[in-house]
């Protein structure tokens, strides 16, 4: 069987109810990616300075940071479909409120709606991965997780290219605001695909609140969470404001950045799609460590173009580095999620997903605050982005350590395949075997 056939056959194993969930996520993610591409440009056109844009973005991340962990505790042992409905309805509604408030100059409403937007999006962000692990067979996990991550890449391709084409047709009509409003309205279609998830949902066992400190393996969780925390803080200095870098350093317009983003995430989508095959063929060391290390080098090349931005070839190098950096880092993301979920074991997966969301948003909240402060102090983008480079190096080294620990524990787990046994001590030093993900975890609920 050829590698291409192996890739396609792997995706055939993903069940229909998971595909419907990913389609629902696609529409919510479409709003997220549209805001990633265009919101900063729209706010700049309304007179917001760099630090003011960072301030608004920080409120969105603050909401997720504060609420993801409580939601993660709450969803343990509960059906997740209602959270999918909440995300697919509330995210588009709050998007319209936020856009209107920005245009009207209602500062308090802008901040409040940004927080509510973040809360609505979180209802999808922290529930998709636990649902997949509980309601799909283990042999389909890698492909299902990759498809989930592909929703981000796919929507950036479509929205980036669509925005570029629309601005070529009528730039006066298809402004950033109108495109964002259109995508937000289309996002409501996600609720239709949630309604098509009609299988009896398998849920995990509930953990009473009074048992939270005892029934989770907090040492293992925090060990798995550490590289995410380090990389998330570093990424917060770069990812949310990368379009401002291209605007202010290289003079790139929103339509140009949308086109570059579209082509970049087309490459992301292609690489993410084959990552399950790469992981099975070469292991986590190649799928995670090698890809992320190459990405760090490209980020360094991107950031340092500010030193010679006046030269005619600087923009070309910046675009080339961005086009390569993004796929290399994004391709590893589904595999780091899979690795950490397997590392902590089935008992800890819901809370791990919630903490991941909380860490990313909390870190980005802190990073946005620091970014705004550094820009007010007239720090250059290159100086800020090099902080990200340094933190990425530490985070990737930690992932390499986790991979080594996970592979060693898998080899010692009495011959069981990865993910089958959790050798994590529980109360009284006792060790428990835990069934493989998606194979008898929890209990079915209609």
ZAMARGU-521352 format. One line per field, with one value per residue (C-alpha): residue number from 0; residue in one letter; x, y, z. Coordinates in steps of 0.02 Angstrom, whole numbers, plus 32768, in hexadecimal, padded with zeros to 4 digits. Example, Ala and Ser with C-alpha at 12.3 -4.5 7.8 and 13.67 -1.06 7.14 Angstrom:
2
num <- (0,1)
residuo <- (A,S)
east <- (8267,82AC)
north <- (7F1F,7FCB)
up <- (8186,8165)
//
This chain:
446
num <- (0,1,2,3,4,5,6,7,8,9,10,11,12,13,14,15,16,17,18,19,20,21,22,23,24,25,26,27,28,29,30,31,32,33,34,35,36,37,38,39,40,41,42,43,44,45,46,47,48,49,50,51,52,53,54,55,56,57,58,59,60,61,62,63,64,65,66,67,68,69,70,71,72,73,74,75,76,77,78,79,80,81,82,83,84,85,86,87,88,89,90,91,92,93,94,95,96,97,98,99,100,101,102,103,104,105,106,107,108,109,110,111,112,113,114,115,116,117,118,119,120,121,122,123,124,125,126,127,128,129,130,131,132,133,134,135,136,137,138,139,140,141,142,143,144,145,146,147,148,149,150,151,152,153,154,155,156,157,158,159,160,161,162,163,164,165,166,167,168,169,170,171,172,173,174,175,176,177,178,179,180,181,182,183,184,185,186,187,188,189,190,191,192,193,194,195,196,197,198,199,200,201,202,203,204,205,206,207,208,209,210,211,212,213,214,215,216,217,218,219,220,221,222,223,224,225,226,227,228,229,230,231,232,233,234,235,236,237,238,239,240,241,242,243,244,245,246,247,248,249,250,251,252,253,254,255,256,257,258,259,260,261,262,263,264,265,266,267,268,269,270,271,272,273,274,275,276,277,278,279,280,281,282,283,284,285,286,287,288,289,290,291,292,293,294,295,296,297,298,299,300,301,302,303,304,305,306,307,308,309,310,311,312,313,314,315,316,317,318,319,320,321,322,323,324,325,326,327,328,329,330,331,332,333,334,335,336,337,338,339,340,341,342,343,344,345,346,347,348,349,350,351,352,353,354,355,356,357,358,359,360,361,362,363,364,365,366,367,368,369,370,371,372,373,374,375,376,377,378,379,380,381,382,383,384,385,386,387,388,389,390,391,392,393,394,395,396,397,398,399,400,401,402,403,404,405,406,407,408,409,410,411,412,413,414,415,416,417,418,419,420,421,422,423,424,425,426,427,428,429,430,431,432,433,434,435,436,437,438,439,440,441,442,443,444,445)
residuo <- (X,X,X,X,X,X,X,X,X,X,X,X,X,X,X,X,X,X,X,X,X,X,X,X,X,X,X,X,X,X,X,X,X,X,X,X,X,X,X,X,X,X,X,X,X,X,X,X,X,X,X,X,X,X,X,X,X,X,X,X,X,X,X,X,X,X,X,X,X,X,X,X,X,X,X,X,X,X,X,X,X,X,X,X,X,X,X,X,X,X,X,X,X,X,X,X,X,X,X,X,X,X,X,X,X,X,X,X,X,X,X,X,X,X,X,X,X,X,X,X,X,X,X,X,X,X,X,X,X,X,X,X,X,X,X,X,X,X,X,X,X,X,X,X,X,X,X,X,X,X,X,X,X,X,X,X,X,X,X,X,X,X,X,X,X,X,X,X,X,X,X,X,X,X,X,X,X,X,X,X,X,X,X,X,X,X,X,X,X,X,X,X,X,X,X,X,X,X,X,X,X,X,X,X,X,X,X,X,X,X,X,X,X,X,X,X,X,X,X,X,X,X,X,X,X,X,X,X,X,X,X,X,X,X,X,X,X,X,X,X,X,X,X,X,X,X,X,X,X,X,X,X,X,X,X,X,X,X,X,X,X,X,X,X,X,X,X,X,X,X,X,X,X,X,X,X,X,X,X,X,X,X,X,X,X,X,X,X,X,X,X,X,X,X,X,X,X,X,X,X,X,X,X,X,X,X,X,X,X,X,X,X,X,X,X,X,X,X,X,X,X,X,X,X,X,X,X,X,X,X,X,X,X,X,X,X,X,X,X,X,X,X,X,X,X,X,X,X,X,X,X,X,X,X,X,X,X,X,X,X,X,X,X,X,X,X,X,X,X,X,X,X,X,X,X,X,X,X,X,X,X,X,X,X,X,X,X,X,X,X,X,X,X,X,X,X,X,X,X,X,X,X,X,X,X,X,X,X,X,X,X,X,X,X,X,X,X,X,X,X,X,X,X,X,X,X,X,X,X,X,X,X,X,X,X,X,X,X,X,X,X,X,X,X,X,X)
east <- (8000,8045,805A,7FCF,7F57,7F86,7F5B,7EB0,7E86,7EAB,7E2C,7DA7,7DA6,7D62,7CA8,7C1C,7BEF,7CA3,7C9F,7C01,7C55,7CEB,7C78,7C24,7CCF,7CFD,7C78,7CA8,7D5E,7D34,7D02,7DA0,7E11,7DB5,7DD3,7E88,7EA2,7E3A,7E07,7EAC,7EA3,7DF0,7E1B,7EB2,7E41,7DCF,7E61,7E9A,7F55,7FBC,7FB1,7EF4,7EDC,7F42,7ED6,7E35,7E81,7EBB,7E07,7DD7,7E67,7E41,7D92,7DD6,7E5F,7DE3,7D5B,7DAD,7DE3,7D37,7CE5,7D61,7D2D,7C76,7C76,7CC1,7C3A,7BC1,7B85,7BE7,7B69,7B14,7BBD,7BCC,7B22,7B59,7BF7,7BA4,7B1C,7B70,7C13,7BBF,7B4B,7BD8,7C3F,7BB9,7BAE,7C6A,7C74,7BE5,7C33,7CDB,7C89,7C21,7CB7,7C65,7D02,7CAF,7C40,7CD7,7D32,7C99,7C69,7D1E,7D16,7C6E,7CB0,7D40,7CCA,7C5A,7CEE,7D32,7C96,7CD4,7D8E,7D99,7D14,7D42,7DDC,7D8C,7CF5,7D65,7DC9,7D2C,7CC0,7D38,7D9D,7E54,7E90,7E34,7E75,7F09,7EA3,7E0F,7E81,7EDA,7E32,7E04,7EA3,7E88,7DEB,7E59,7ECA,7E3B,7DD8,7E6F,7E8B,7DD6,7DBF,7E69,7E51,7D9B,7DC8,7E50,7DD8,7D4C,7DBE,7DF4,7D3D,7D06,7D7D,7D0A,7C79,7CD4,7D29,7D75,7CD7,7C5F,7CC7,7CCC,7C10,7BF2,7C60,7C0F,7B62,7B9A,7BDE,7B2C,7B2A,7B94,7AF9,7AB0,7B42,7B38,7A83,7AC1,7B29,7AA7,7B0A,7AF9,7B84,7C07,7C38,7CBD,7C9F,7C72,7CED,7C98,7CDD,7D1B,7D84,7DD9,7E7E,7E85,7E37,7EA7,7F61,7F99,8054,8043,7FCC,8040,80D6,8078,8038,80E0,811D,8072,8080,812E,8103,805B,80AA,8129,80A6,803D,80C4,80B8,801F,7F92,7FF5,8051,7FE4,8015,80CC,80AF,8047,80BC,8165,8147,80AC,8042,7F87,7EFC,7ED2,7F89,7F9C,7EFB,7F41,7FE6,7F87,7F19,7FAC,800A,7F7C,7F5C,800B,7FE1,7F48,7FAA,8032,7FB8,7F57,7FEF,802B,7FD5,8037,80DA,80BB,8099,8130,81B2,816C,814E,8204,81F8,8140,8159,820E,8255,81C4,81C0,827D,8277,81E7,8250,82D8,8256,820E,82BD,82D1,8226,8246,82F1,82B0,8286,8341,8346,828F,82C1,8315,82AB,82BD,828F,81D4,81F3,825E,81DC,8150,81B8,81E7,8132,80F2,816C,8165,80AA,8098,812D,80EA,8032,8053,8096,7FFF,7F8B,8018,8044,7F8C,7F84,8028,7FF2,7F45,7F91,8016,7F99,7F23,7E65,7E3B,7E8C,7E5E,7DCC,7E29,7EC6,7E64,7E1B,7EC5,7F0F,7E8D,7EA5,7F62,7F5E,7EE2,7F2D,7FDA,7F9E,7F45,7FE9,804A,7FD1,7FE1,809E,809C,8034,80A9,8145,80FE,80D3,8189,81B4,8201,821A,81B9,825B,8289,81DD,81DB,8286,8239,81C7,825D,82B1,8214,81F2,829F,827B,81CD,8209,8292,820C,81A2,823B,8245,818B,819D,822D,81C9,812D,8189,81E3,8140,80EC,8177,8167,80A9,80A6,80A3,800B,800B,801C,7F84,7F4D,7F95,7FAA,8034,800F,8004,7F5D,7F2A,7F97,801D,7FB0,7FC0,7F2A,7F13,7EA3,7E4F,7E82,7E2E,7D88,7D84,7D11,7D36,7CA9,7BF5,7B79,7AF1,7A61)
north <- (8000,80AB,8136,819A,8106,80F0,81A6,819A,80F3,813D,81C7,814A,8108,81AB,818E,81FC,824B,8287,82CF,8330,8374,83AC,8401,845E,848E,84C7,8550,858C,8585,85E9,867A,8667,8668,86FB,875E,8724,8763,8802,8842,889A,88F1,8925,896B,89C7,8A15,8A50,8AAA,8A29,8A2D,898D,898A,89AA,8917,88AB,88E6,88AD,8805,87EC,87F2,8763,86FB,872F,86E4,863C,863F,865C,85E6,8554,84FA,8506,84CD,843C,8405,841C,83B4,831A,8294,8301,8300,8378,8396,8428,8480,846C,84C2,854F,856C,8566,85E2,8658,8670,86BC,8728,876F,878C,8801,885B,8873,88B6,8930,896D,898C,89F5,8A55,8A76,8A26,89FA,899E,8939,890E,88C7,886B,8820,87E9,878B,873B,870F,86B3,8656,861E,85E2,8584,8517,84C9,84DB,846E,83EB,83AD,8348,82ED,82C4,8279,8211,81CF,81B2,8173,80D3,80E5,80B8,8152,81CC,8212,8235,827D,82F1,8326,834D,83B6,841B,8424,848B,851F,850D,84ED,8585,85F7,85BA,85DB,867F,86C3,869E,86D6,877C,879A,8777,87E1,8877,8866,886C,8902,893B,89CA,8954,88B8,890A,88A8,88CB,8888,87EC,87CA,87E4,876C,86E3,86FA,86E0,8644,8601,85DE,854A,84EC,84CB,8464,83EB,83DF,83A8,831B,82CD,824A,81BB,818F,81F6,819E,8205,81F2,81CE,8265,82A5,82F6,83A2,836C,82E5,8358,835D,82A0,8257,82AF,828C,8340,831C,82C6,834D,83DC,8382,836D,8420,8474,8478,84B8,8545,8577,8571,85C9,865D,866D,865B,86E3,8762,8733,86D9,8754,87EA,879F,8803,88A3,8873,8864,8905,8973,892B,88F9,895E,88C7,88E8,887A,8830,8806,87B8,8756,870D,86DF,8695,8630,85E5,85C7,8568,8504,84C1,84AB,8444,83D3,83B1,839A,831C,82AB,82BD,821D,81BD,8215,81F1,8138,8129,818F,81AB,8245,827C,82A6,82DB,8354,837C,8386,83EB,8466,847F,84AD,8524,8580,85A2,85EA,865B,869E,86C2,8717,8786,87C2,8807,88A4,88C9,88E0,8906,8996,891F,88E4,882A,8836,881E,8785,8734,8760,8711,8677,865E,8674,85FC,8576,859C,858C,84DD,8499,84D1,84B1,8402,83CB,840D,8377,8302,8365,835F,82A4,8288,82EB,829C,81ED,8221,8258,81C4,81BB,81EE,829A,82C3,833C,83A3,839E,83E3,846D,8498,849E,851E,857E,857E,85BA,8644,8676,867A,86E0,8757,8774,877D,87FB,8869,885F,8879,8917,8956,892F,8986,8A1E,8A1C,8A1A,896D,892C,8896,8835,8847,8809,8778,873C,8720,86A4,864E,8636,85F1,857C,852F,8506,84C3,8450,840B,83E3,8389,8320,82F1,82C2,8256,81F8,81DE,81A6,812B,80E1,80CB,807E,7FFE,7FCF,7FC3,7F05,7EFF,7F6E,7FEB,80A6,80EF,8048,8054,80E6,80BF,815B,8145,8169,8175,8110,80F5,8073,8064,804E,8008,8073,8036,8081,8120,8107,8050,803E,80E6,812B,80FF,811C,819E,81B7)
up <- (8000,7FD0,8052,7FFE,800B,80C2,80E3,8090,80DF,818A,8171,813A,81ED,8233,825D,821B,82C2,82D6,8226,8251,82ED,8287,8208,8297,82D7,8227,822B,82D9,82A8,820D,827C,82E3,824A,81FB,8299,829B,81E9,81E8,8293,82B6,820D,822E,82D9,8290,820C,829A,82EB,836C,8393,83A2,845F,845A,83E3,8459,84EA,8495,8464,8517,8557,84E5,8528,85DB,85CF,8595,8618,86A6,866D,8610,86AF,8705,8664,865A,8709,86DE,863C,868F,8686,8621,856E,8501,8476,84D1,84D6,841A,8406,8479,8412,8368,839A,8415,83B6,831A,8385,83EF,8351,830E,83B5,83BB,8309,8328,83CA,8376,82EE,836D,83DE,8477,84D7,8566,84F2,8487,851E,8562,84BA,849D,8542,8518,846B,84BE,8533,84A2,843C,84D4,84D8,8436,8455,84F1,84C8,841A,844A,84DF,8472,83EB,8466,84BB,8420,839B,8394,83C3,8314,82D2,8356,82F5,8259,82BA,831D,827E,822B,82C1,82AD,81F2,820F,823F,81A8,8130,8167,8159,80A7,8076,80D2,80A3,7FEB,7FF1,8041,7FC0,7F2F,7F78,7F90,7EDA,7EA5,7F10,7F9A,7FCB,7FF1,8030,80C4,8154,81B8,8134,8116,81D1,81DD,814D,8196,8242,81F6,8198,823C,8277,81FD,827B,82E5,8256,825C,8319,8303,8291,831E,834D,839B,8453,849E,8507,859D,8621,86D8,8742,87C3,885A,887E,892A,88D6,8858,88B5,88C6,8828,87AA,8794,87A9,87A2,86F9,86B9,86E4,869C,85F7,85FE,8619,8563,852C,85AB,8571,84B8,84D3,852C,84A0,8419,846A,843E,8386,8343,836D,832A,8296,821F,827B,825E,81A3,81A2,8207,81D4,811F,80F0,80C0,80AB,80F1,8046,8026,80D2,80B6,8015,8068,80FB,8086,8028,80CB,811C,807F,809B,8154,8126,80B2,8134,81C5,815A,814A,81FE,823C,81B7,81E8,82A0,827F,820B,826A,8319,8382,837E,82C5,82C5,8356,837F,82CE,8287,8318,8314,825B,8281,8303,8282,8209,8290,82B1,81F8,81F3,828A,8253,81AE,8213,821B,815E,8138,80C4,804A,7FB6,7FDC,8095,807A,800E,8095,811B,80B4,808C,8143,817A,80F4,8131,81EC,81FE,81B1,8212,82BB,8296,8252,82FB,835B,8344,8374,8412,8442,8425,8483,851C,8520,851B,8598,861D,85FE,85E7,8699,8681,85CE,85E6,8666,85FA,8566,85D3,861C,856D,8539,85DB,85CA,8516,8538,85E0,8595,8501,8578,85D4,8530,84E6,8580,8576,84B9,84CD,8555,84F0,8455,84BE,84F6,843B,843A,8389,834B,8331,83E9,841F,83A2,83DB,8487,8430,83E0,8489,84DB,8449,845D,8514,84EC,8461,84D2,8554,84D2,84A6,855F,8564,84C8,8518,85B9,855B,84EC,8582,85E4,854B,8539,85F1,85F1,85E9,852C,8517,8487,84A9,84FE,8546,85F5,8668,86E3,8748,8804,8854,8909,897D,88F8,88A0,87E2,8774,86C6,865B,85BB,8515,84DD,8488,84BC,854F,859F,8606,85E3,8557,8567,84EE)
//
